[in-house]
Structures are given as structure tokens and as C-alpha cells.
Amino acid sequence: MNSNNFEKHKNLGGFPKGFLWGSATSSHQVEGGTRNDWSEWEKQNAERLAQEAEKKFNHLSNWTDIKAQAQNPANYISGRACDHYNRYEEDFDIAQSLGHNVHRFSIEWSRIEPEEGKWDEKEIEHYRKVIRALHERGMEPFVTLWHWCIPLWMRDKGGVTSKEFPRYFARYAERMAQELGNDVKFWMTLNEPTSVIINSFMLGVWPPQKKSVFFTLRAYKTLAQAHREAYYAIRAVQKNAQIGFGNILKFCEPMRKNFFDGLIARIADFWLNRYFLKLTGDTHDYYALQYYFHMRIAFPGKIKNENERLSDLGWELYPEGIYHLLKRPEYSKKPVYITENGLADARDAQREWFIKEHLRWVHKAMQEGVDVRGYFYWSLLDNFEWDKGFWPRFGLVEIDYKTLERKIRPSAHEYAKIIKSNSLES
């Protein structure tokens, strides 16, 4: 994508030639049949999560709609999920029909290396076929190596806080580059490491539920080191690879214009948005930004949503936030891809607005010089939303979890129109 293309299109509501348009998935959330630390944790915690659902979610405007599902323990077991492992070609056909020219997915480490040092050639071949299927449909593969789940043997060694984690992860990354690198240009080592750090160790609500300042800081260190070592491992195999990690960003603002609210907002911004990036140094060929919502923060740390537009999860929808994040100086140095941006919206009432408004603000940032080269909606499919289970509906494609029937939502067709015209102009 050269500067001439950018200049030609930037004032027309259009995007540069070669802009990547698509969506994303992750293995544990859509494939089904996984056996990893998360699948084991689900079985141990499904009853508890169902019992806690009313306390957690009854403030949501859609509580009556989700109540039965949220209070059912089966909701919290990923099981066969969307059966994407067996239906990936069908799902890629849908993405192709919607004009997508890129697709981001993750490789399930626990399939590839189910026992320490033992590689499953059948599973490697499976992902080779997945990548081939994307190429056959004119879609660029964007491959994530870690989307939160780890093999059970790695869990037993201490998981992501183990000092050994970076070495094992880099070995896995190297093997994937050796096996698949001829057909993969874009690699993402880690997906949203701070989401795991905050939820697993600062809050202690995700596996392994080790709520501790010590483990929080340790996880920052080991995951950053894992990214760096994986970066160099892939680079040694594949000189021309494009390598980065998915950085979840939250636009943090003080509730009131006073010193204390400003201070707590800056502290939150540092730990959520800046610290991990700082730890990884210059081991990025591009920046992968993932943005969902806005946080208004008051001292001593109270978070309040005041926006009129909320997702089904109660997340505050604030498209302008993506512009302010893109305009930060640290993202002016290299190409940027929006590798996740989406919302839970079972009725598909806000998704079209959500996509268009975020793209308007992305386009504004591009007009002002930010080198954004792609946009991935989260997600292609409704999927298993971790400790929330199946009730949140993020997909461009609706999944009937009883029959596994796929149904394209109206908003997906509106997104397809943008892709076809490569422009926000109708």
C-alpha cells in the first residue's frame, strides 16, 4: 500500500487499494472438541458460573432474554462450540460470499503438542488445510499462535507465569513457522495478553484464578518475553514474515475533570494499554489494535458507563475512542491493523451502526496520516465467549447451537457493501 494510493482515496470516504477486509475467530471459541486448560476449567466451574449469573447480569437490559441460558450450566461448557473444526470450509465459503479478503484465526497449541515435545502431524496437516482453504477463496491468512489456551502439560508446569513458558512457546512458534510459513505471511504471537493478565491474575476470575500482585507482574514479564522469543524464532525461519501481537486497547477517560480522576485514569491506561507494549520493545513489524469499548473512571477506581449505547454485555459503545487510540504517537511508526472490533448484539440492532461508525473514525485517523491497512470484525461467527458462555452473540453469522445452522445477519451484508465499494460512501 503506497502513499499515492492513500492520497488518492483518503478524501473520498474510500480506503486504499489493497486494504484488508475480514473478520476473526479463535480456535477454542469456535472449533469444538478442544482439550486444554480452559476446557478443564469450564467443567469444574460451570455450576458456579450458572449460579452467579443473576448477580452478574441481572442489571442488563436483556436479562429476561438471556436468563434461562445464563443460568444453565451447559452454557459454560464449550463442547462442540460451532464445530468449525469440521465446518471451516463452509464458514470460509460464507466469508468469501461476503467479500472478505483476509481471515484471522488461531492455531490450538494443545492439538499441535498434546504432550510435551510430541507433535501431532495430523493436526499440523489440519491447519495446513485450513490455510489452503483460505488461499483458495482469495483470503489472506492472519494466524494467531496463542488465543489464551494452553496444553494441559504446560498448565501443570505453571502456565503463563512459569519461567519456562517463553522457551516452550518459542519452540512451538518455531515449529509452526517451519511447517506453515510458506503459506503464511502474517503471524500474531499472542492475542490480548493483558486480558489474561488482568482477568486471571489481577482479578482472579479466569483460569488459573491466581489473584495476586506477584503473579500479575510475573505474567506481564513472562508473556512479554514469550512474545519476544517467538518473534525471533519465527524471524529465524521466515525472513519476510510480518509478526506482531494483538493488543487490546480501552479508551480510558476521567469521569470528572479533577486531579484524582485524571490520575486514576492515567494509571489504568498505563497498565491496560501501554505497559505490555513497552515490555516487548521493538519486536513488531506491525501493530495489531483491538478495540471494543470506553471506560470512564473515577477515583479510587470506579468505572461508570454513561453512554446511551451499550452492547448486550453492557459495554459502552464509543466509536470515537478508536480514533484517539490510533492517534497516539506510538502507533505512528509502523503499519496498523484493527484485528478485532465488535459487539455482542443478539438482535443485530446496532451492529451496522457499530461497524460504520468505527470505520468513520478509523478513516479520519487515516486521513491524518495513520497507516491503517486492515479491519477485522469480531467475529465471523457467534461463538463461545469464555466465562460468559454462549449467550453473547458477536457474529456476523448467527449460529443455532442446537442444529449448528449458519444464518448470515443483515449487518454482515451491510459490511459486505463497504467491502465491495472499498468505501464508506454508498
Secondary structure, 3 states (H helix, E strand, C coil): CCHHHHHHHHHHCECCCCCEEEEECCHHHHCCCCCCHHHHHHHHHHHHHHHHHHHHHCCCCCHHHHHHHHCCHHHHCCCCCCCHHHHHHHHHHHHHHCCCCEEEEECCHHHHCCECCECCHHHHHHHHHHHHHHHHCCCEEEEEEECCCCCHHHHHCCHHHCCCHHHHHHHHHHHHHHHHHHHCCEEEEEECHHHHHHHHHHCCCCCCCCCCHHHHHHHHHHHHHHHHHHHHHHHHHCCCCEEEEEEEEEEEEECCCCHHHHHHHHHHHHHHHHHHHHHCCCCCCCEEEEEEEEEEEECCCEEECCCCCECCCCCECCCHHHHHHHCCHHHCCCCEEEEECCCCCCCCCCHHHHHHHHHHHHHHHHHCCCCEEEEEEECCECCCCHHHCCCCCCCCEEECCCCCCEEECHHHHHHHHHHHHCECCC
